């Protein structure tokens, strides 16, 4: 969001409401009818002193807590919020932002383009929900964004008599309790989910009249510290909703109890499997099922397992379990790569989130995959411990009384969001007409030709003085491309999970004249790229996409870095016939045919762009099916456990 240009305090042009209605859908058009009423209140609110503005807000809170419906208070609440933003932040909500706020209040996921001010828009439904006195939560993708947005908007909330809390990782329980007691609370989905689980464990402990091991883990002393930190799940606004509600949906949040007794045997088995996996040959010792990504040992493979020397500790393991260690190790060697899916840091495996490009601190792969990766890299093997409590991100947000969200890319996932979360997706018109230009897509025979084309395009734009942002899918590819650009004499800045501490600084400078930034997906979330002096005149930011992601939304996030708030900008997609998306979408046979065709090409190939789009759509459909199946099984499991009188969050099988 641009504090200089995007949210100035000038008046909205006459007739703006009519233009909003012209491009909005039926639901948005209905909410747009509130805009003239909000505008009517503005002159009288501007005349109020600060303490009078707070008094008006307190009056609104009293009416809400007396039972007056929030829908009837929306106009006054939004008018107060707009005036507080104008006074305390120098940012006056645009009509399209008021429209977005109304949509979120009415249980919608709003799609607002990059640079349209989602951070400021969020204050509208958050304030309206908070006046009921039950708390309003905003979940975003990481601690940095949660703290940044909360501190940025805090003067607005305080001008209206609201308190603001922030939830951060490694935060003491007492501080969390105070943060949740505030009128509005910012945090991450993961932290809020873990707090829900910890509270549930504490309540079970307290109801049992004793302090168990988990109580000791949380601090031990009785009294106030044993009280739950949350005070109910009332209203949730999910920032970057598609990332959290879809990409993170398959990741369960798990609190572990003490581990079992067989760790040493398991460690020996993981290390042994990592040592012998190279002796197993595809189609001779095992078959790889591409669609399911599964390994099946053949008769020859099982005979090889039985004949190999094994550590004495493994004598206690049945053969069927040893087969699983081998197949898991082979699977990891085929699918998990250093500086793509994970990095090694301080002797530990840290997952790189495939959708955000950021390090997923504390997360582990399930079903022994994490331990197999540790064995593959030769680091200390940690263990999947027993579960004390478990909840999925999907289930957490479905427990809120009201759910809304914001993102820059949700339209392509509207069906899934509506089906699973019963929310509508509402695209909100931009404040200024977008002038982003798509340049022709270039398809090359192989990756080497593609990377050479990317370098040529970047250097050509750099010569004009334009800033260039190049998006890659993985850390290793970003570093390879940066090296190729450096060989051409270009100064390059790299933004990936290895440089996370400098992320905001790198993104802030990416729009300066002549800057070349090579980034993974993390450049597409949370922080706008503002253009430096003179950049508008040379054509704005140029974005280069080097590969299709498994979700079209991720590509759109990268493209959305340019052409924000009516700025000029261009983007171009580079593709190659050995890209991973073709293997994922079509399987090995068709993918190999396309690779052979590419091997004969010496320059850009025309007419194949649709092949890549169809592959991407097939991958997206498969992931959608996987999420639906997971949700179905999760609901069935919970149903059975409730029938048995169990708590589905605390009595989860490991």
ChimeraX attribute file (.defattr): number of C-alpha atoms within 10 A of each C-alpha:
attribute: neighborCount
match mode: 1-to-1
recipient: residues
	/A:1	20
	/A:2	17
	/A:3	11
	/A:4	10
	/A:5	10
	/A:6	20
	/A:7	20
	/A:8	16
	/A:9	16
	/A:10	10
	/A:11	8
	/A:12	13
	/A:13	7
	/A:14	8
	/A:15	8
	/A:16	15
	/A:17	18
	/A:18	13
	/A:19	11
	/A:20	21
	/A:21	17
	/A:22	11
	/A:23	14
	/A:24	20
	/A:25	13
	/A:26	10
	/A:27	12
	/A:28	21
	/A:29	17
	/A:30	12
	/A:31	18
	/A:32	23
	/A:33	14
	/A:34	18
	/A:35	19
	/A:36	12
	/A:37	13
	/A:38	19
	/A:39	15
	/A:40	12
	/A:41	16
	/A:42	15
	/A:43	10
	/A:44	8
	/A:45	18
	/A:46	15
	/A:47	10
	/A:48	14
	/A:49	10
	/A:50	15
	/A:51	12
	/A:52	13
	/A:53	21
	/A:54	20
	/A:55	16
	/A:56	19
	/A:57	22
	/A:58	16
	/A:59	13
	/A:60	21
	/A:61	22
	/A:62	15
	/A:63	16
	/A:64	20
	/A:65	15
	/A:66	10
	/A:67	9
	/A:68	14
	/A:69	12
	/A:70	18
	/A:71	12
	/A:72	10
	/A:73	16
	/A:74	21
	/A:75	22
	/A:76	18
	/A:77	24
	/A:78	25
	/A:79	22
	/A:80	27
	/A:81	28
	/A:82	26
	/A:83	25
	/A:84	26
	/A:85	23
	/A:86	19
	/A:87	17
	/A:88	16
	/A:89	19
	/A:90	15
	/A:91	24
	/A:92	23
	/A:93	28
	/A:94	24
	/A:95	21
	/A:96	24
	/A:97	25
	/A:98	27
	/A:99	27
	/A:100	31
	/A:101	29
	/A:102	25
	/A:103	26
	/A:104	29
	/A:105	26
	/A:106	18
	/A:107	20
	/A:108	26
	/A:109	31
	/A:110	29
	/A:111	23
	/A:112	24
	/A:113	25
	/A:114	28
	/A:115	26
	/A:116	26
	/A:117	23
	/A:118	24
	/A:119	20
	/A:120	25
	/A:121	24
	/A:122	24
	/A:123	25
	/A:124	26
	/A:125	27
	/A:126	24
	/A:127	25
	/A:128	25
	/A:129	27
	/A:130	22
	/A:131	26
	/A:132	22
	/A:133	16
	/A:134	19
	/A:135	23
	/A:136	28
	/A:137	29
	/A:138	25
	/A:139	25
	/A:140	26
	/A:141	22
	/A:142	18
	/A:143	18
	/A:144	15
	/A:145	21
	/A:146	23
	/A:147	18
	/A:148	15
	/A:149	19
	/A:150	21
	/A:151	15
	/A:152	13
	/A:153	18
	/A:154	19
	/A:155	19
	/A:156	25
	/A:157	22
	/A:158	14
	/A:159	22
	/A:160	23
	/A:161	19
	/A:162	19
	/A:163	17
	/A:164	22
	/A:165	23
	/A:166	25
	/A:167	24
	/A:168	20
	/A:169	12
	/A:170	8
	/A:171	11
	/A:172	13
	/A:173	17
	/A:174	14
	/A:175	15
	/A:176	23
	/A:177	20
	/A:178	16
	/A:179	22
	/A:180	25
	/A:181	20
	/A:182	20
	/A:183	23
	/A:184	28
	/A:185	25
	/A:186	29
	/A:187	27
	/A:188	25
	/A:189	26
	/A:190	23
	/A:191	20
	/A:192	22
	/A:193	21
	/A:194	18
	/A:195	19
	/A:196	22
	/A:197	22
	/A:198	22
	/A:199	18
	/A:200	17
	/A:201	21
	/A:202	20
	/A:203	15
	/A:204	16
	/A:205	17
	/A:206	16
	/A:207	10
	/A:208	10
	/A:209	9
	/A:210	10
	/A:211	17
	/A:212	15
	/A:213	12
	/A:214	18
	/A:215	19
	/A:216	11
	/A:217	9
	/A:218	14
	/A:219	12
	/A:220	14
	/A:221	11
	/A:222	12
	/A:223	7
	/A:224	9
	/A:225	16
	/A:226	20
	/A:227	15
	/A:228	20
	/A:229	21
	/A:230	18
	/A:231	13
	/A:232	15
	/A:233	19
	/A:234	18
	/A:235	25
	/A:236	29
	/A:237	27
	/A:238	26
	/A:239	28
	/A:240	22
	/A:241	25
	/A:242	26
	/A:243	21
	/A:244	22
	/A:245	21
	/A:246	19
	/A:247	18
	/A:248	19
	/A:249	18
	/A:250	18
	/A:251	18
	/A:252	17
	/A:253	19
	/A:254	23
	/A:255	18
	/A:256	15
	/A:257	14
	/A:258	11
	/A:259	12
	/A:260	10
	/A:261	8
	/A:262	8
	/A:263	15
	/A:264	13
	/A:265	16
	/A:266	19
	/A:267	21
	/A:268	18
	/A:269	23
	/A:270	25
	/A:271	23
	/A:272	20
	/A:273	25
	/A:274	24
	/A:275	14
	/A:276	16
	/A:277	19
	/A:278	11
	/A:279	11
	/A:280	18
	/A:281	12
	/A:282	15
	/A:283	12
	/A:284	12
	/A:285	18
	/A:286	19
	/A:287	15
	/A:288	17
	/A:289	11
	/A:290	13
	/A:291	14
	/A:292	7
	/A:293	10
	/A:294	13
	/A:295	19
	/A:296	17
	/A:297	22
	/A:298	15
	/A:299	12
	/A:300	13
	/A:301	23
	/A:302	18
	/A:303	12
	/A:304	14
	/A:305	22
	/A:306	13
	/A:307	9
	/A:308	8
	/A:309	9
	/A:310	15
	/A:311	11
	/A:312	9
	/A:313	13
	/A:314	18
	/A:315	11
	/A:316	8
	/A:317	12
	/A:318	9
	/A:319	14
	/A:320	9
	/A:321	11
	/A:322	20
	/A:323	18
	/A:324	16
	/A:325	23
	/A:326	26
	/A:327	21
	/A:328	23
	/A:329	28
	/A:330	24
	/A:331	19
	/A:332	18
	/A:333	16
	/A:334	10
	/A:335	10
	/A:336	16
	/A:337	16
	/A:338	16
	/A:339	19
	/A:340	18
	/A:341	18
	/A:342	22
	/A:343	20
	/A:344	14
	/A:345	9
	/A:346	8
	/A:347	12
	/A:348	16
	/A:349	25
	/A:350	20
	/A:351	24
	/A:352	24
	/A:353	21
	/A:354	20
	/A:355	19
	/A:356	21
	/A:357	27
	/A:358	21
	/A:359	20
	/A:360	16
	/A:361	11
	/A:362	8
	/A:363	17
	/A:364	18
	/A:365	13
	/A:366	11
	/A:367	10
	/A:368	18
	/A:369	19
	/A:370	22
	/A:371	27
	/A:372	28
	/A:373	26
	/A:374	23
	/A:375	23
	/A:376	20
	/A:377	19
	/A:378	13
	/A:379	16
	/A:380	13
	/A:381	22
	/A:382	15
	/A:383	16
	/A:384	19
	/A:385	15
	/A:386	16
	/A:387	18
	/A:388	20
	/A:389	24
	/A:390	21
	/A:391	21
	/A:392	20
	/A:393	21
	/A:394	21
	/A:395	16
	/A:396	19
	/A:397	21
	/A:398	15
	/A:399	14
	/A:400	14
	/A:401	11
	/A:402	20
	/A:403	24
	/A:404	26
	/A:405	33
	/A:406	30
	/A:407	24
	/A:408	25
	/A:409	25
	/A:410	26
	/A:411	18
	/A:412	14
	/A:413	17
	/A:414	16
	/A:415	14
	/A:416	18
	/A:417	21
	/A:418	14
	/A:419	11
	/A:420	15
	/A:421	17
	/A:422	14
	/A:423	22
	/A:424	22
	/A:425	25
	/A:426	22
	/A:427	24
	/A:428	22
	/A:429	24
	/A:430	20
	/A:431	20
	/A:432	12
	/A:433	12
	/A:434	17
	/A:435	15
	/A:436	20
	/A:437	14
	/A:438	14
	/A:439	11
	/A:440	10
	/A:441	17
	/A:442	21
	/A:443	24
	/A:444	26
	/A:445	24
	/A:446	23
	/A:447	19
	/A:448	12
	/A:449	17
	/A:450	23
	/A:451	21
	/A:452	15
	/A:453	20
	/A:454	24
	/A:455	19
	/A:456	14
	/A:457	16
	/A:458	23
	/A:459	20
	/A:460	12
	/A:461	18
	/A:462	18
	/A:463	12
	/A:464	13
	/A:465	20
	/A:466	29
	/A:467	27
	/A:468	29
	/A:469	28
	/A:470	25
	/A:471	26
	/A:472	24
	/A:473	25
	/A:474	23
	/A:475	25
	/A:476	16
	/A:477	19
	/A:478	22
	/A:479	20
	/A:480	13
	/A:481	21
	/A:482	22
	/A:483	15
	/A:484	16
	/A:485	22
	/A:486	13
	/A:487	10
	/A:488	11
	/A:489	10
	/A:490	19
	/A:491	14
	/A:492	17
	/A:493	18
	/A:494	20
	/A:495	26
	/A:496	28
	/A:497	26
	/A:498	17
	/A:499	11
	/A:500	15
	/A:501	11
	/A:502	12
	/A:503	17
	/A:504	17
	/A:505	11
	/A:506	19
	/A:507	22
	/A:508	15
	/A:509	18
	/A:510	24
	/A:511	27
	/A:512	21
	/A:513	22
	/A:514	21
	/A:515	20
	/A:516	27
	/A:517	25
	/A:518	25
	/A:519	29
	/A:520	26
	/A:521	25
	/A:522	26
	/A:523	28
	/A:524	25
	/A:525	21
	/A:526	25
	/A:527	19
	/A:528	23
	/A:529	27
	/A:530	23
	/A:531	23
	/A:532	19
	/A:533	10
	/A:534	13
	/A:535	22
	/A:536	15
	/A:537	10
	/A:538	15
	/A:539	18
	/A:540	27
	/A:541	34
	/A:542	28
	/A:543	25
	/A:544	24
	/A:545	22
	/A:546	25
	/A:547	20
	/A:548	23
	/A:549	21
	/A:550	22
	/A:551	18
	/A:552	17
	/A:553	19
	/A:554	22
	/A:555	20
	/A:556	18
	/A:557	20
	/A:558	25
	/A:559	25
	/A:560	23
	/A:561	26
	/A:562	31
	/A:563	27
	/A:564	28
	/A:565	21
	/A:566	17
	/A:567	20
	/A:568	21
	/A:569	25
	/A:570	20
	/A:571	24
	/A:572	19
	/A:573	21
	/A:574	21
	/A:575	28
	/A:576	29
	/A:577	28
	/A:578	22
	/A:579	21
	/A:580	16
	/A:581	25
	/A:582	26
	/A:583	20
	/A:584	18
	/A:585	24
	/A:586	20
	/A:587	15
	/A:588	14
	/A:589	10
	/A:590	13
	/A:591	20
	/A:592	16
	/A:593	13
	/A:594	20
	/A:595	18
	/A:596	15
	/A:597	14
	/A:598	21
	/A:599	14
	/A:600	10
	/A:601	14
	/A:602	11
	/A:603	15
	/A:604	18
	/A:605	17
	/A:606	10
	/A:607	10
	/A:608	15
	/A:609	16
	/A:610	9
	/A:611	14
	/A:612	21
	/A:613	16
	/A:614	15
	/A:615	20
	/A:616	22
	/A:617	16
	/A:618	18
	/A:619	22
	/A:620	19
	/A:621	13
	/A:622	15
	/A:623	17
	/A:624	15
	/A:625	13
	/A:626	13
	/A:627	19
	/A:628	16
	/A:629	12
	/A:630	15
	/A:631	18
	/A:632	11
	/A:633	12
	/A:634	16
	/A:635	14
	/A:636	12
	/A:637	14
	/A:638	17
	/A:639	14
	/A:640	12
	/A:641	16
	/A:642	12
	/A:643	9
	/A:644	10
	/A:645	10
	/A:646	14
	/A:647	15
	/A:648	20
	/A:649	20
	/A:650	19
	/A:651	15
	/A:652	18
	/A:653	12
	/A:654	12
